[in-house]
Amino acid sequence: DSHTSTAGAFNAFAAGIDRTESAGIWKRGETWFRVPESIRINLKGRLLKNVYAKDLALWIIGMIGSDGANYMSVEYHGEGVSNLTISDRMTMANLASEMGAKNAVFPADKVLGDFLGTSIENMQGVWADDGASYFREIDINLDEIVPVVAAPHNVDNVKTVSETAGVAVHEGLIGTCTNGRIEDLRIAAEILKNKKIKKGFQLNVIPASDKIFLQAVSEGIITILMESGASILTPSCGPCLGTGLGIPASGHTVISTANRNFQGRMGNVKAEIYLASPATVAASALTGVIT
């Protein structure tokens, strides 16, 4: 899958291959890659309250463009990396393909060690050499990032939420491989608790896996979401790529935590898609407009 790059959060080289290449591997037993050039992104500081990794990832894509890292390896460096959780890093690495990158990778640091239940000393991480050369270096202050959306019909058509506030939306999607983890569902539940989504609005929630689904049940998150009026769908790609339930109607506008918003992505060329964080999707579900 093109979003296999998600595993870069675990200090792994992970890149998707297409169906034709898969068939070639079955035939030949091997494949090949060109060693990619690298982009170094230096992160400083900490994300502000109500700003999330999805906002940061879209911000970067809006800055460099959907082809700004074509066939390159994106490395995340700097003290700001230590302020990103594994879930945050998975979202960031997931969206590497949306900037054209071959892969994205984070260091094998204490955050990863704590997640894996081991020490840095016990991890044999692979990282850039001191003095490595880069195609491009980008410095980002995390405390300058604000909530954003990617407006139709391109993932690099990035605007701030304040710029798009008030745009009518008919359907929301919280989930997919980009933002279907338990942390994402907790964020949505916190916003929707003891509230009702706007009448006529369709909010679909897709836990990223059966394990996350069961954890959300045990934590009471599913109850909160259903009481707010959300529909809980089976863990899968689902409406993200126009399969199963949740395909939008003609003329409907969707606000989604997924990773792509090109025309027809969700199964209907007559629908529009905005990409956003789980918090922005949940807040917009209450009002029926981008919020």
N, C-alpha and C positions, 0 to 999 in steps of 0.2 A: 504494500500500500504506500501511496506517496507520503503519508504522514507517519511512516515508520520512524522518521527522524525524531519522533517524540523520545526515543530511548537515549538521545543525546543528553538528557537530563541526568543519566546515570554514568556519564563519562564514557559512553560507548559511541563508536562510529556506527551510525545506523542510517541507511539510505534505502529508499524504495526502488524497486525494479518493476518494469511493466510486464504485461502478459507475454509479449513476444520474447522478451529476455528470459522469462521464466521457462518458456518452452525450449529456448536455447540451452539453458542450464541442464534441463532434463536430458537433452540430446548429447551435450558435450561434457557435462559434469564440471563446468567452470564458467566464470564470467570475468570481466576486466573493468577497471576504472582508470581514468586519467587522474593522477594526483591533483586535487583541486588547489587553486590559490586560496588564500585565507583572508578573511576580514576580521579584524579585532575590534570588538565593541567593549569599551571600558565603562562600567557602571559605577556611579558614585551615589552615596546617600541611601535613602529609604523612600519607598512609595508612600504617599500621603494616605490618610484614611479615605476609604471609598474609591481608591484608585487601585487597579489590579493588574496582574501580569498580562491579561488580555489587552488592556489599554496600552501597556508598554510595547507589546509585540506589534500591535496595529500602528502605534506611533512610529516605530522603526520602519515598518513597511511603507508607511506614508512618506517617510523621510527619504528612503533610498529607492522606492519604487518596487513594483512586483517583479522586475527583472534586474534589480540592483545588485543581486548576489548570484547571478546565474553561474551554475556549476562551481560554486565556491563553498568553502568550509567556513562557517561562522563560529567564532570563539567568543565566549563571554568571560570577561576578565574584570578585575577591580574589587574594591572592598564592598561595593554594593551587591555583589553576587551573594555574599553571605547573608543578606537580608531577604533573599528569595528562597521560599520553601521548595521541596521537591515537586509539589503540585504546580507551583509557579513555573518552575523550570521546564516541566513537561509541556505546559501551555506554550512557553517561549520556543522550545525546540520543535514542537508540533507545527508551528507556523513558519518554520524555516523554508519549507517548499513554496510558501506563498510569496517569498522574496526571491525565488528562483534558486535557492541554495541547494547544494548536494546534501549537506547535513549541517547541524548546529550542535555544539557541544559545550558542556559545563565541566569545571574541574572536579576532581575527586577530593573533596574537602570535608570539613567536619559535618556540614549539613548532610552530605551524602552518607558519611560514616554513621551518623546518628540514625538515619533512615534505615540503613542496612544492619544496624546493631553491631557495628564494629568500630575500630579506631582507624585514624588516618594511616597509622603505621602498618596496619594489616591489609591496606588496600594498595594494589599495584596499579595506580592510575597512570594514564598516558596523557602527557600534556606538552604544550609548545616548549621548544628550547628557548633559553634566554637569548635575547638578541635576534629572534626569528624575524624574518622580513614579512611584511603584509602588503597586500594589494591596496588596503585602505584601513585606516583606524578612525573610529568614531567614539567620541566622549559624550556620555549622557548622564545628567544629574537626575536621579529618580524623583527627587522632590519637585521637579519642574513638570512632571507628566500629569496630565489631567484626563478625566474620562473622555473617551473618543468613540466614534463609530466609523465603520467603513461603509460608505453610502453606495447605492447601486450605480453601476453594475460591475465595479472593480474593487478588489481588496485594497488597492493603494489609493482609493478615493476617500481618504481619511479626513474627517471633520470632527471638531469637538462636539460633545453632547450639547453644550450650550448653543452652538451654531445651529443644530438640527432640532432643538427642543420644540415640541409642539407638532412635529410631523406625525400624522395619523398612522397608527399601526393596528393591524387586525389580528395578528397571530404572533406568538412568541415561542421560541425553542430554547430550552436550557438543557444542555447535554452534549453529546458527540465526543469524539476522541480529544477534542480541544478543551472542553470545559464540562465534562460529565463526572468529575471526581467528587468524592464526599465533601471536600472543602467547598466546591462550587455549589453543591446542593444546600450546604449549611448557610452560605451567603444568601441564597434565594429564600430559604425558609425564614431567616432572620427578618428580611424585608416584608415577607408576605404573612407572617404570623398574626393571627387575629384580624386579618383584613380579607377583603374579597376583590378578585380581579374584576375589571370593568365588564359590565354586562355585554355579552356578544363577542368578547375577546376570547380567543382560543390559545391557551398556554399549555404547551406540551413539554413534559420533562422526561428525559431519557438518562437514567443512570448509566455510566459507561460500562459497567459489568454487573454480573449477577452478585458478586461479592459486595460491590458498592450498594446495589439495590437492597440487599439484606441488611447491610449496616445502616442505611437510611431508614429502613423499617424499624430496626432496634432502637435507633436514636429518636424516633418519633417524627422524623423529618417528612416522611411520606404522608403521615396524617396531617401535618401542618399544610403541606402543599395541596393535598386533595381538598381540605376544608376551605382553602382559598379559592378553589374552583379549577385547579390545574388538573390535567389528564396525565397519568403516568404511563409511559409506553415501555415496551419490552426493550432491554438493553440491546442496542444494535446501531448501525449507521442511521437507519430510519429516514426521516424526512430531510436530513442533511443533504442527501443526494437523490431525493425524490423516490424513495422506496417505502412501502408500508403506509402506516397512518400518518396524517399531518401534512400531506401535500397541499399547498395553498390554493385557494380558489382564484380565478381570474380577477384581476383588479385589486387583489389583496397585497398588503405590504407586511412583510415579516421582519421581526427583529430577533436575531439568532446568535447564539454563542458558537456557532460552527466556524469553519475556516474559509469558506468560499461563498461568494455572492454573485457570480456571473449569471447572466440571464438564462433561465431555464434550469439552474442548478438544482432547485428543489422540486423539479418535475413539472413546472408550468412556466412557459416563457412569458406569460401575461401577469406574472407576479414580480414584486420587487423585494430585495433582501438587504437589510442592514445588519452588519455584524457588530457585536458589542459584548461587554462583560456580563456575567450572570447577574450582577447587581443592577446594571442598566436595563437588562431585559425584565427583571422582576419589577423594578420601579415603573417601567413603561406599561407592564401588564395591569397595574392598578389604575392607570389613567387613560390608557388607550392611545397615548401619544408618546413620542420619545421623551423621556424624562431623566 
